[in-house]
Amino acid sequence: METFNDVISADRLVLVDFFATWCGPCKAMHPVLENLKQQLGERLRIIKVDVDKYQQTAAQYGVQAVPTLMLFRNGRQLWRQSGALPLPQLASVVNNYL
């Protein structure tokens, strides 16, 4: 079974969405992430981490607000932002690291 650390340690760019099921802005991010995945395909892996289910992981990365988005490659955090983003802005950020 693949662990969180396995995923973020890959050579591929990984976008992590720390979210909560009760969070309105998190729900608004879902179609944005779907569209981003359609645009970028295999060049980007997107994973969602439920902060209520995985409290230890959220705490380890200092997540205090949801949604919090982070980009990783080779286990290194490249970018981080809390709050929902529109697709053009998120795509621009991700494209800077591809």
N, C-alpha and C positions, 0 to 999 in steps of 0.2 A: 504494500500500500504506500502510495506516494505521500510524503509529509509536506507541510508548509515549507520547511527549510529546503527540501528537495526541489520544490517548484521554483522558489525564488533564487536558488543557486544555479539554475540553468543558464546556459550561454544565451538563451533567447530572452527578449524583453518581456517582462511580466508586469501587468497592471493589476494591482490588488485593490479591491473595493471592500473596505471595512464598512459594514452596514448593519442595520437592525430592521427587523420585519415591521416594527411599529412606526418607523421613520418615514414621513411623507417625502422629503427630499431624496431619500434613498430609493423610494419607489419611482420617483421621477428620473433617476439615473439609469434605471433598467433599460429603457429603449435607447438611451444615448450609448450605453455600453454595447447593446446589440448592434446598433448601426456602425459603431467603431469597429467591432469585430468583422462585420460584413465588408467594410472598406479595406481592412488590413489583413484579413485572413490569417495565414500561418505566421506572419511576421510578428504578431503580438499574441501573447496568451493572457487571458483575463480570468482572474479567479475572484470569487466573492467569499468574504469571511464574515459570518454572523457574529457580532461582538457579544451577543448574549450566550451563544453556544461555545464560543472560543474566547472566553474572557482572558485566559492566560496569554494567549497570542496577542490579543488587543493591548493588554497591559504591557507586554514586552516591547511593543512598538509605540507606546505612549499615546494610544488612540483615546482621545477624550471627547471627541465629537464625531457624529456620523452624518453623512458619509465622509470618510477619509479615504482619499485615493493616494496610492503610492506606486512608483515605478521601481522595479528591481531588475538587475542583470548581474549574474555571477555573485549573488548574495549581497550585492551592494545596493543600498537605497540611492536612487538617482534623483528623485523628485517626490514631493509630498504636498498635498493640499487638502484641507477640510472644506466641506461644502459641495453642493451640486454645481456642475459645470455644463454649459451648453456644448453640443457636439463640436462646433468649429473650434472652440477654445481648447477642449480636451484633445482633439485631433492634432492641433498645432503643437501642443506640448509633447505628445507622444511622438510625432514626426521628428522632433528635434533629437530624439534618442535612437531612432531607427538607423 
